Amino acid sequence: MKEQKIMLKVNGITAKQWSNLLLEFNLIKKAWKPYGVNINISAEGLKKAIKWGTQRYAITRSDRPSGE
């Protein structure tokens, strides 16, 4: 199948909106993968935004308030 390309040029977007947009594209990428669609995303700050937006924080005993 022929490779398809999409190019987006975004103006007037804040840093938070940009990272949220990249996270949304990453969710689309993950959702379409089971159907055999491989999506490659390249953007400025992509790795950092995905790392920041997909972190899971575990509360450990040392992080919990002591209650005293």
mmCIF file of the N, C-alpha and C atoms, coordinates in Angstrom:
data_MODEL
# 
_entry.id   MODEL 
# 
loop_
_atom_site.group_PDB 
_atom_site.id 
_atom_site.type_symbol 
_atom_site.label_atom_id 
_atom_site.label_alt_id 
_atom_site.label_comp_id 
_atom_site.label_asym_id 
_atom_site.label_entity_id 
_atom_site.label_seq_id 
_atom_site.pdbx_PDB_ins_code 
_atom_site.Cartn_x 
_atom_site.Cartn_y 
_atom_site.Cartn_z 
_atom_site.occupancy 
_atom_site.B_iso_or_equiv 
_atom_site.pdbx_formal_charge 
_atom_site.auth_seq_id 
_atom_site.auth_comp_id 
_atom_site.auth_asym_id 
_atom_site.auth_atom_id 
_atom_site.pdbx_PDB_model_num 
ATOM 1   N N  . MET A 1 1  ? 0.844  -1.176 0.000  1.00 0.00 ? 1  MET A N  1 
ATOM 2   C CA . MET A 1 1  ? 0.000  0.000  0.000  1.00 0.00 ? 1  MET A CA 1 
ATOM 3   C C  . MET A 1 1  ? 0.889  1.239  0.000  1.00 0.00 ? 1  MET A C  1 
ATOM 4   N N  . LYS A 1 2  ? 0.448  2.255  -0.661 1.00 0.00 ? 2  LYS A N  1 
ATOM 5   C CA . LYS A 1 2  ? 1.199  3.500  -0.760 1.00 0.00 ? 2  LYS A CA 1 
ATOM 6   C C  . LYS A 1 2  ? 1.231  4.232  0.584  1.00 0.00 ? 2  LYS A C  1 
ATOM 7   N N  . GLU A 1 3  ? 2.379  4.813  0.876  1.00 0.00 ? 3  GLU A N  1 
ATOM 8   C CA . GLU A 1 3  ? 2.524  5.589  2.105  1.00 0.00 ? 3  GLU A CA 1 
ATOM 9   C C  . GLU A 1 3  ? 1.779  6.906  1.981  1.00 0.00 ? 3  GLU A C  1 
ATOM 10  N N  . GLN A 1 4  ? 1.024  7.244  3.005  1.00 0.00 ? 4  GLN A N  1 
ATOM 11  C CA . GLN A 1 4  ? 0.277  8.493  3.041  1.00 0.00 ? 4  GLN A CA 1 
ATOM 12  C C  . GLN A 1 4  ? 0.956  9.445  4.008  1.00 0.00 ? 4  GLN A C  1 
ATOM 13  N N  . LYS A 1 5  ? 0.937  10.732 3.696  1.00 0.00 ? 5  LYS A N  1 
ATOM 14  C CA . LYS A 1 5  ? 1.556  11.721 4.564  1.00 0.00 ? 5  LYS A CA 1 
ATOM 15  C C  . LYS A 1 5  ? 0.578  12.838 4.879  1.00 0.00 ? 5  LYS A C  1 
ATOM 16  N N  . ILE A 1 6  ? 0.684  13.337 6.092  1.00 0.00 ? 6  ILE A N  1 
ATOM 17  C CA . ILE A 1 6  ? -0.077 14.507 6.527  1.00 0.00 ? 6  ILE A CA 1 
ATOM 18  C C  . ILE A 1 6  ? 0.928  15.483 7.124  1.00 0.00 ? 6  ILE A C  1 
ATOM 19  N N  . MET A 1 7  ? 0.850  16.734 6.736  1.00 0.00 ? 7  MET A N  1 
ATOM 20  C CA . MET A 1 7  ? 1.710  17.756 7.323  1.00 0.00 ? 7  MET A CA 1 
ATOM 21  C C  . MET A 1 7  ? 0.806  18.806 7.953  1.00 0.00 ? 7  MET A C  1 
ATOM 22  N N  . LEU A 1 8  ? 1.063  19.091 9.206  1.00 0.00 ? 8  LEU A N  1 
ATOM 23  C CA . LEU A 1 8  ? 0.295  20.103 9.924  1.00 0.00 ? 8  LEU A CA 1 
ATOM 24  C C  . LEU A 1 8  ? 1.204  21.279 10.230 1.00 0.00 ? 8  LEU A C  1 
ATOM 25  N N  . LYS A 1 9  ? 0.714  22.462 10.011 1.00 0.00 ? 9  LYS A N  1 
ATOM 26  C CA . LYS A 1 9  ? 1.404  23.675 10.433 1.00 0.00 ? 9  LYS A CA 1 
ATOM 27  C C  . LYS A 1 9  ? 0.479  24.372 11.415 1.00 0.00 ? 9  LYS A C  1 
ATOM 28  N N  . VAL A 1 10 ? 0.954  24.503 12.638 1.00 0.00 ? 10 VAL A N  1 
ATOM 29  C CA . VAL A 1 10 ? 0.110  25.021 13.709 1.00 0.00 ? 10 VAL A CA 1 
ATOM 30  C C  . VAL A 1 10 ? 0.659  26.363 14.167 1.00 0.00 ? 10 VAL A C  1 
ATOM 31  N N  . ASN A 1 11 ? -0.184 27.380 14.166 1.00 0.00 ? 11 ASN A N  1 
ATOM 32  C CA . ASN A 1 11 ? 0.187  28.710 14.644 1.00 0.00 ? 11 ASN A CA 1 
ATOM 33  C C  . ASN A 1 11 ? -0.707 29.099 15.814 1.00 0.00 ? 11 ASN A C  1 
ATOM 34  N N  . GLY A 1 12 ? -0.170 29.906 16.709 1.00 0.00 ? 12 GLY A N  1 
ATOM 35  C CA . GLY A 1 12 ? -0.962 30.429 17.820 1.00 0.00 ? 12 GLY A CA 1 
ATOM 36  C C  . GLY A 1 12 ? -1.319 29.402 18.865 1.00 0.00 ? 12 GLY A C  1 
ATOM 37  N N  . ILE A 1 13 ? -0.462 28.429 19.069 1.00 0.00 ? 13 ILE A N  1 
ATOM 38  C CA . ILE A 1 13 ? -0.741 27.379 20.049 1.00 0.00 ? 13 ILE A CA 1 
ATOM 39  C C  . ILE A 1 13 ? 0.203  27.561 21.238 1.00 0.00 ? 13 ILE A C  1 
ATOM 40  N N  . THR A 1 14 ? -0.323 27.352 22.435 1.00 0.00 ? 14 THR A N  1 
ATOM 41  C CA . THR A 1 14 ? 0.517  27.470 23.620 1.00 0.00 ? 14 THR A CA 1 
ATOM 42  C C  . THR A 1 14 ? 1.313  26.178 23.808 1.00 0.00 ? 14 THR A C  1 
ATOM 43  N N  . ALA A 1 15 ? 2.301  26.216 24.685 1.00 0.00 ? 15 ALA A N  1 
ATOM 44  C CA . ALA A 1 15 ? 3.125  25.035 24.946 1.00 0.00 ? 15 ALA A CA 1 
ATOM 45  C C  . ALA A 1 15 ? 2.280  23.890 25.505 1.00 0.00 ? 15 ALA A C  1 
ATOM 46  N N  . LYS A 1 16 ? 1.344  24.209 26.376 1.00 0.00 ? 16 LYS A N  1 
ATOM 47  C CA . LYS A 1 16 ? 0.485  23.167 26.957 1.00 0.00 ? 16 LYS A CA 1 
ATOM 48  C C  . LYS A 1 16 ? -0.438 22.567 25.886 1.00 0.00 ? 16 LYS A C  1 
ATOM 49  N N  . GLN A 1 17 ? -0.995 23.415 25.031 1.00 0.00 ? 17 GLN A N  1 
ATOM 50  C CA . GLN A 1 17 ? -1.839 22.916 23.952 1.00 0.00 ? 17 GLN A CA 1 
ATOM 51  C C  . GLN A 1 17 ? -1.033 22.036 23.008 1.00 0.00 ? 17 GLN A C  1 
ATOM 52  N N  . TRP A 1 18 ? 0.210  22.425 22.742 1.00 0.00 ? 18 TRP A N  1 
ATOM 53  C CA . TRP A 1 18 ? 1.074  21.654 21.841 1.00 0.00 ? 18 TRP A CA 1 
ATOM 54  C C  . TRP A 1 18 ? 1.340  20.266 22.426 1.00 0.00 ? 18 TRP A C  1 
ATOM 55  N N  . SER A 1 19 ? 1.677  20.206 23.701 1.00 0.00 ? 19 SER A N  1 
ATOM 56  C CA . SER A 1 19 ? 1.948  18.906 24.308 1.00 0.00 ? 19 SER A CA 1 
ATOM 57  C C  . SER A 1 19 ? 0.687  18.050 24.340 1.00 0.00 ? 19 SER A C  1 
ATOM 58  N N  . ASN A 1 20 ? -0.467 18.661 24.583 1.00 0.00 ? 20 ASN A N  1 
ATOM 59  C CA . ASN A 1 20 ? -1.725 17.911 24.564 1.00 0.00 ? 20 ASN A CA 1 
ATOM 60  C C  . ASN A 1 20 ? -2.049 17.391 23.171 1.00 0.00 ? 20 ASN A C  1 
ATOM 61  N N  . LEU A 1 21 ? -1.762 18.185 22.159 1.00 0.00 ? 21 LEU A N  1 
ATOM 62  C CA . LEU A 1 21 ? -1.987 17.750 20.774 1.00 0.00 ? 21 LEU A CA 1 
ATOM 63  C C  . LEU A 1 21 ? -1.100 16.552 20.445 1.00 0.00 ? 21 LEU A C  1 
ATOM 64  N N  . LEU A 1 22 ? 0.151  16.607 20.862 1.00 0.00 ? 22 LEU A N  1 
ATOM 65  C CA . LEU A 1 22 ? 1.065  15.492 20.625 1.00 0.00 ? 22 LEU A CA 1 
ATOM 66  C C  . LEU A 1 22 ? 0.605  14.241 21.361 1.00 0.00 ? 22 LEU A C  1 
ATOM 67  N N  . LEU A 1 23 ? 0.108  14.405 22.579 1.00 0.00 ? 23 LEU A N  1 
ATOM 68  C CA . LEU A 1 23 ? -0.410 13.258 23.331 1.00 0.00 ? 23 LEU A CA 1 
ATOM 69  C C  . LEU A 1 23 ? -1.637 12.657 22.650 1.00 0.00 ? 23 LEU A C  1 
ATOM 70  N N  . GLU A 1 24 ? -2.483 13.490 22.086 1.00 0.00 ? 24 GLU A N  1 
ATOM 71  C CA . GLU A 1 24 ? -3.657 13.002 21.351 1.00 0.00 ? 24 GLU A CA 1 
ATOM 72  C C  . GLU A 1 24 ? -3.237 12.190 20.126 1.00 0.00 ? 24 GLU A C  1 
ATOM 73  N N  . PHE A 1 25 ? -2.242 12.690 19.398 1.00 0.00 ? 25 PHE A N  1 
ATOM 74  C CA . PHE A 1 25 ? -1.736 11.942 18.245 1.00 0.00 ? 25 PHE A CA 1 
ATOM 75  C C  . PHE A 1 25 ? -1.136 10.610 18.680 1.00 0.00 ? 25 PHE A C  1 
ATOM 76  N N  . ASN A 1 26 ? -0.481 10.592 19.829 1.00 0.00 ? 26 ASN A N  1 
ATOM 77  C CA . ASN A 1 26 ? 0.086  9.353  20.339 1.00 0.00 ? 26 ASN A CA 1 
ATOM 78  C C  . ASN A 1 26 ? -1.025 8.356  20.689 1.00 0.00 ? 26 ASN A C  1 
ATOM 79  N N  . LEU A 1 27 ? -2.128 8.844  21.242 1.00 0.00 ? 27 LEU A N  1 
ATOM 80  C CA . LEU A 1 27 ? -3.266 7.961  21.533 1.00 0.00 ? 27 LEU A CA 1 
ATOM 81  C C  . LEU A 1 27 ? -3.865 7.385  20.253 1.00 0.00 ? 27 LEU A C  1 
ATOM 82  N N  . ILE A 1 28 ? -3.957 8.203  19.221 1.00 0.00 ? 28 ILE A N  1 
ATOM 83  C CA . ILE A 1 28 ? -4.459 7.730  17.929 1.00 0.00 ? 28 ILE A CA 1 
ATOM 84  C C  . ILE A 1 28 ? -3.540 6.656  17.380 1.00 0.00 ? 28 ILE A C  1 
ATOM 85  N N  . LYS A 1 29 ? -2.234 6.892  17.495 1.00 0.00 ? 29 LYS A N  1 
ATOM 86  C CA . LYS A 1 29 ? -1.248 5.926  17.022 1.00 0.00 ? 29 LYS A CA 1 
ATOM 87  C C  . LYS A 1 29 ? -1.444 4.579  17.706 1.00 0.00 ? 29 LYS A C  1 
ATOM 88  N N  . LYS A 1 30 ? -1.612 4.595  19.030 1.00 0.00 ? 30 LYS A N  1 
ATOM 89  C CA . LYS A 1 30 ? -1.793 3.367  19.796 1.00 0.00 ? 30 LYS A CA 1 
ATOM 90  C C  . LYS A 1 30 ? -3.119 2.680  19.451 1.00 0.00 ? 30 LYS A C  1 
ATOM 91  N N  . ALA A 1 31 ? -4.158 3.470  19.232 1.00 0.00 ? 31 ALA A N  1 
ATOM 92  C CA . ALA A 1 31 ? -5.476 2.905  18.951 1.00 0.00 ? 31 ALA A CA 1 
ATOM 93  C C  . ALA A 1 31 ? -5.532 2.218  17.581 1.00 0.00 ? 31 ALA A C  1 
ATOM 94  N N  . TRP A 1 32 ? -4.817 2.729  16.609 1.00 0.00 ? 32 TRP A N  1 
ATOM 95  C CA . TRP A 1 32 ? -4.854 2.177  15.269 1.00 0.00 ? 32 TRP A CA 1 
ATOM 96  C C  . TRP A 1 32 ? -3.888 1.020  15.063 1.00 0.00 ? 32 TRP A C  1 
ATOM 97  N N  . LYS A 1 33 ? -2.913 0.847  15.943 1.00 0.00 ? 33 LYS A N  1 
ATOM 98  C CA . LYS A 1 33 ? -1.908 -0.202 15.781 1.00 0.00 ? 33 LYS A CA 1 
ATOM 99  C C  . LYS A 1 33 ? -2.510 -1.606 15.665 1.00 0.00 ? 33 LYS A C  1 
ATOM 100 N N  . PRO A 1 34 ? -3.514 -1.981 16.470 1.00 0.00 ? 34 PRO A N  1 
ATOM 101 C CA . PRO A 1 34 ? -4.092 -3.324 16.337 1.00 0.00 ? 34 PRO A CA 1 
ATOM 102 C C  . PRO A 1 34 ? -4.710 -3.606 14.959 1.00 0.00 ? 34 PRO A C  1 
ATOM 103 N N  . TYR A 1 35 ? -5.026 -2.583 14.215 1.00 0.00 ? 35 TYR A N  1 
ATOM 104 C CA . TYR A 1 35 ? -5.622 -2.749 12.890 1.00 0.00 ? 35 TYR A CA 1 
ATOM 105 C C  . TYR A 1 35 ? -4.577 -2.801 11.788 1.00 0.00 ? 35 TYR A C  1 
ATOM 106 N N  . GLY A 1 36 ? -3.302 -2.859 12.161 1.00 0.00 ? 36 GLY A N  1 
ATOM 107 C CA . GLY A 1 36 ? -2.236 -2.975 11.184 1.00 0.00 ? 36 GLY A CA 1 
ATOM 108 C C  . GLY A 1 36 ? -1.763 -1.655 10.616 1.00 0.00 ? 36 GLY A C  1 
ATOM 109 N N  . VAL A 1 37 ? -2.176 -0.560 11.215 1.00 0.00 ? 37 VAL A N  1 
ATOM 110 C CA . VAL A 1 37 ? -1.772 0.766  10.749 1.00 0.00 ? 37 VAL A CA 1 
ATOM 111 C C  . VAL A 1 37 ? -0.600 1.237  11.595 1.00 0.00 ? 37 VAL A C  1 
ATOM 112 N N  . ASN A 1 38 ? 0.530  1.467  10.947 1.00 0.00 ? 38 ASN A N  1 
ATOM 113 C CA . ASN A 1 38 ? 1.714  1.963  11.648 1.00 0.00 ? 38 ASN A CA 1 
ATOM 114 C C  . ASN A 1 38 ? 1.845  3.453  11.361 1.00 0.00 ? 38 ASN A C  1 
ATOM 115 N N  . ILE A 1 39 ? 1.723  4.245  12.394 1.00 0.00 ? 39 ILE A N  1 
ATOM 116 C CA . ILE A 1 39 ? 1.804  5.697  12.264 1.00 0.00 ? 39 ILE A CA 1 
ATOM 117 C C  . ILE A 1 39 ? 3.114  6.158  12.866 1.00 0.00 ? 39 ILE A C  1 
ATOM 118 N N  . ASN A 1 40 ? 3.863  6.932  12.104 1.00 0.00 ? 40 ASN A N  1 
ATOM 119 C CA . ASN A 1 40 ? 5.099  7.534  12.591 1.00 0.00 ? 40 ASN A CA 1 
ATOM 120 C C  . ASN A 1 40 ? 4.850  9.019  12.792 1.00 0.00 ? 40 ASN A C  1 
ATOM 121 N N  . ILE A 1 41 ? 5.173  9.494  13.977 1.00 0.00 ? 41 ILE A N  1 
ATOM 122 C CA . ILE A 1 41 ? 4.978  10.896 14.311 1.00 0.00 ? 41 ILE A CA 1 
ATOM 123 C C  . ILE A 1 41 ? 6.346  11.517 14.538 1.00 0.00 ? 41 ILE A C  1 
ATOM 124 N N  . SER A 1 42 ? 6.572  12.669 13.942 1.00 0.00 ? 42 SER A N  1 
ATOM 125 C CA . SER A 1 42 ? 7.802  13.407 14.220 1.00 0.00 ? 42 SER A CA 1 
ATOM 126 C C  . SER A 1 42 ? 7.421  14.859 14.449 1.00 0.00 ? 42 SER A C  1 
ATOM 127 N N  . ALA A 1 43 ? 7.850  15.375 15.587 1.00 0.00 ? 43 ALA A N  1 
ATOM 128 C CA . ALA A 1 43 ? 7.532  16.751 15.945 1.00 0.00 ? 43 ALA A CA 1 
ATOM 129 C C  . ALA A 1 43 ? 8.541  17.238 16.970 1.00 0.00 ? 43 ALA A C  1 
ATOM 130 N N  . GLU A 1 44 ? 8.641  18.529 17.073 1.00 0.00 ? 44 GLU A N  1 
ATOM 131 C CA . GLU A 1 44 ? 9.535  19.137 18.057 1.00 0.00 ? 44 GLU A CA 1 
ATOM 132 C C  . GLU A 1 44 ? 9.003  18.869 19.456 1.00 0.00 ? 44 GLU A C  1 
ATOM 133 N N  . GLY A 1 45 ? 9.827  18.306 20.313 1.00 0.00 ? 45 GLY A N  1 
ATOM 134 C CA . GLY A 1 45 ? 9.446  18.041 21.696 1.00 0.00 ? 45 GLY A CA 1 
ATOM 135 C C  . GLY A 1 45 ? 8.558  16.826 21.879 1.00 0.00 ? 45 GLY A C  1 
ATOM 136 N N  . LEU A 1 46 ? 8.483  15.956 20.888 1.00 0.00 ? 46 LEU A N  1 
ATOM 137 C CA . LEU A 1 46 ? 7.582  14.811 20.949 1.00 0.00 ? 46 LEU A CA 1 
ATOM 138 C C  . LEU A 1 46 ? 7.956  13.849 22.077 1.00 0.00 ? 46 LEU A C  1 
ATOM 139 N N  . LYS A 1 47 ? 9.207  13.439 22.139 1.00 0.00 ? 47 LYS A N  1 
ATOM 140 C CA . LYS A 1 47 ? 9.623  12.470 23.158 1.00 0.00 ? 47 LYS A CA 1 
ATOM 141 C C  . LYS A 1 47 ? 9.379  13.006 24.567 1.00 0.00 ? 47 LYS A C  1 
ATOM 142 N N  . LYS A 1 48 ? 9.705  14.260 24.781 1.00 0.00 ? 48 LYS A N  1 
ATOM 143 C CA . LYS A 1 48 ? 9.539  14.855 26.104 1.00 0.00 ? 48 LYS A CA 1 
ATOM 144 C C  . LYS A 1 48 ? 8.057  14.944 26.484 1.00 0.00 ? 48 LYS A C  1 
ATOM 145 N N  . ALA A 1 49 ? 7.218  15.341 25.534 1.00 0.00 ? 49 ALA A N  1 
ATOM 146 C CA . ALA A 1 49 ? 5.783  15.463 25.805 1.00 0.00 ? 49 ALA A CA 1 
ATOM 147 C C  . ALA A 1 49 ? 5.164  14.103 26.103 1.00 0.00 ? 49 ALA A C  1 
ATOM 148 N N  . ILE A 1 50 ? 5.543  13.091 25.344 1.00 0.00 ? 50 ILE A N  1 
ATOM 149 C CA . ILE A 1 50 ? 4.987  11.756 25.564 1.00 0.00 ? 50 ILE A CA 1 
ATOM 150 C C  . ILE A 1 50 ? 5.474  11.191 26.891 1.00 0.00 ? 50 ILE A C  1 
ATOM 151 N N  . LYS A 1 51 ? 6.751  11.402 27.200 1.00 0.00 ? 51 LYS A N  1 
ATOM 152 C CA . LYS A 1 51 ? 7.285  10.914 28.475 1.00 0.00 ? 51 LYS A CA 1 
ATOM 153 C C  . LYS A 1 51 ? 6.567  11.593 29.640 1.00 0.00 ? 51 LYS A C  1 
ATOM 154 N N  . TRP A 1 52 ? 6.374  12.904 29.548 1.00 0.00 ? 52 TRP A N  1 
ATOM 155 C CA . TRP A 1 52 ? 5.708  13.653 30.604 1.00 0.00 ? 52 TRP A CA 1 
ATOM 156 C C  . TRP A 1 52 ? 4.240  13.254 30.720 1.00 0.00 ? 52 TRP A C  1 
ATOM 157 N N  . GLY A 1 53 ? 3.567  13.092 29.599 1.00 0.00 ? 53 GLY A N  1 
ATOM 158 C CA . GLY A 1 53 ? 2.131  12.858 29.607 1.00 0.00 ? 53 GLY A CA 1 
ATOM 159 C C  . GLY A 1 53 ? 1.704  11.439 29.866 1.00 0.00 ? 53 GLY A C  1 
ATOM 160 N N  . THR A 1 54 ? 2.628  10.478 29.789 1.00 0.00 ? 54 THR A N  1 
ATOM 161 C CA . THR A 1 54 ? 2.252  9.081  29.988 1.00 0.00 ? 54 THR A CA 1 
ATOM 162 C C  . THR A 1 54 ? 2.853  8.487  31.248 1.00 0.00 ? 54 THR A C  1 
ATOM 163 N N  . GLN A 1 55 ? 3.430  9.319  32.108 1.00 0.00 ? 55 GLN A N  1 
ATOM 164 C CA . GLN A 1 55 ? 3.995  8.828  33.365 1.00 0.00 ? 55 GLN A CA 1 
ATOM 165 C C  . GLN A 1 55 ? 2.897  8.360  34.302 1.00 0.00 ? 55 GLN A C  1 
ATOM 166 N N  . ARG A 1 56 ? 3.211  7.344  35.052 1.00 0.00 ? 56 ARG A N  1 
ATOM 167 C CA . ARG A 1 56 ? 2.312  6.889  36.102 1.00 0.00 ? 56 ARG A CA 1 
ATOM 168 C C  . ARG A 1 56 ? 3.055  7.043  37.413 1.00 0.00 ? 56 ARG A C  1 
ATOM 169 N N  . TYR A 1 57 ? 2.432  7.712  38.335 1.00 0.00 ? 57 TYR A N  1 
ATOM 170 C CA . TYR A 1 57 ? 3.050  7.936  39.626 1.00 0.00 ? 57 TYR A CA 1 
ATOM 171 C C  . TYR A 1 57 ? 2.452  6.978  40.643 1.00 0.00 ? 57 TYR A C  1 
ATOM 172 N N  . ALA A 1 58 ? 3.313  6.228  41.284 1.00 0.00 ? 58 ALA A N  1 
ATOM 173 C CA . ALA A 1 58 ? 2.876  5.303  42.326 1.00 0.00 ? 58 ALA A CA 1 
ATOM 174 C C  . ALA A 1 58 ? 3.123  5.963  43.675 1.00 0.00 ? 58 ALA A C  1 
ATOM 175 N N  . ILE A 1 59 ? 2.126  5.898  44.515 1.00 0.00 ? 59 ILE A N  1 
ATOM 176 C CA . ILE A 1 59 ? 2.285  6.439  45.865 1.00 0.00 ? 59 ILE A CA 1 
ATOM 177 C C  . ILE A 1 59 ? 2.912  5.345  46.717 1.00 0.00 ? 59 ILE A C  1 
ATOM 178 N N  . THR A 1 60 ? 4.066  5.627  47.240 1.00 0.00 ? 60 THR A N  1 
ATOM 179 C CA . THR A 1 60 ? 4.751  4.678  48.115 1.00 0.00 ? 60 THR A CA 1 
ATOM 180 C C  . THR A 1 60 ? 4.550  5.081  49.561 1.00 0.00 ? 60 THR A C  1 
ATOM 181 N N  . ARG A 1 61 ? 4.944  4.229  50.451 1.00 0.00 ? 61 ARG A N  1 
ATOM 182 C CA . ARG A 1 61 ? 4.797  4.518  51.862 1.00 0.00 ? 61 ARG A CA 1 
ATOM 183 C C  . ARG A 1 61 ? 5.490  5.818  52.252 1.00 0.00 ? 61 ARG A C  1 
ATOM 184 N N  . SER A 1 62 ? 6.658  6.079  51.692 1.00 0.00 ? 62 SER A N  1 
ATOM 185 C CA . SER A 1 62 ? 7.395  7.289  52.052 1.00 0.00 ? 62 SER A CA 1 
ATOM 186 C C  . SER A 1 62 ? 6.705  8.556  51.529 1.00 0.00 ? 62 SER A C  1 
ATOM 187 N N  . ASP A 1 63 ? 5.876  8.428  50.494 1.00 0.00 ? 63 ASP A N  1 
ATOM 188 C CA . ASP A 1 63 ? 5.177  9.581  49.929 1.00 0.00 ? 63 ASP A CA 1 
ATOM 189 C C  . ASP A 1 63 ? 3.883  9.926  50.672 1.00 0.00 ? 63 ASP A C  1 
ATOM 190 N N  . ARG A 1 64 ? 3.359  8.961  51.401 1.00 0.00 ? 64 ARG A N  1 
ATOM 191 C CA . ARG A 1 64 ? 2.087  9.162  52.078 1.00 0.00 ? 64 ARG A CA 1 
ATOM 192 C C  . ARG A 1 64 ? 2.284  10.002 53.329 1.00 0.00 ? 64 ARG A C  1 
ATOM 193 N N  . PRO A 1 65 ? 1.279  10.819 53.638 1.00 0.00 ? 65 PRO A N  1 
ATOM 194 C CA . PRO A 1 65 ? 1.355  11.572 54.899 1.00 0.00 ? 65 PRO A CA 1 
ATOM 195 C C  . PRO A 1 65 ? 1.281  10.599 56.084 1.00 0.00 ? 65 PRO A C  1 
ATOM 196 N N  . SER A 1 66 ? 1.970  10.944 57.147 1.00 0.00 ? 66 SER A N  1 
ATOM 197 C CA . SER A 1 66 ? 2.037  10.047 58.299 1.00 0.00 ? 66 SER A CA 1 
ATOM 198 C C  . SER A 1 66 ? 0.760  10.077 59.127 1.00 0.00 ? 66 SER A C  1 
ATOM 199 N N  . GLY A 1 67 ? -0.044 11.108 58.997 1.00 0.00 ? 67 GLY A N  1 
ATOM 200 C CA . GLY A 1 67 ? -1.273 11.202 59.763 1.00 0.00 ? 67 GLY A CA 1 
ATOM 201 C C  . GLY A 1 67 ? -1.070 11.734 61.161 1.00 0.00 ? 67 GLY A C  1 
ATOM 202 N N  . GLU A 1 68 ? 0.127  12.105 61.449 1.00 0.00 ? 68 GLU A N  1 
ATOM 203 C CA . GLU A 1 68 ? 0.409  12.622 62.788 1.00 0.00 ? 68 GLU A CA 1 
ATOM 204 C C  . GLU A 1 68 ? 0.436  14.116 62.791 1.00 0.00 ? 68 GLU A C  1 
# 
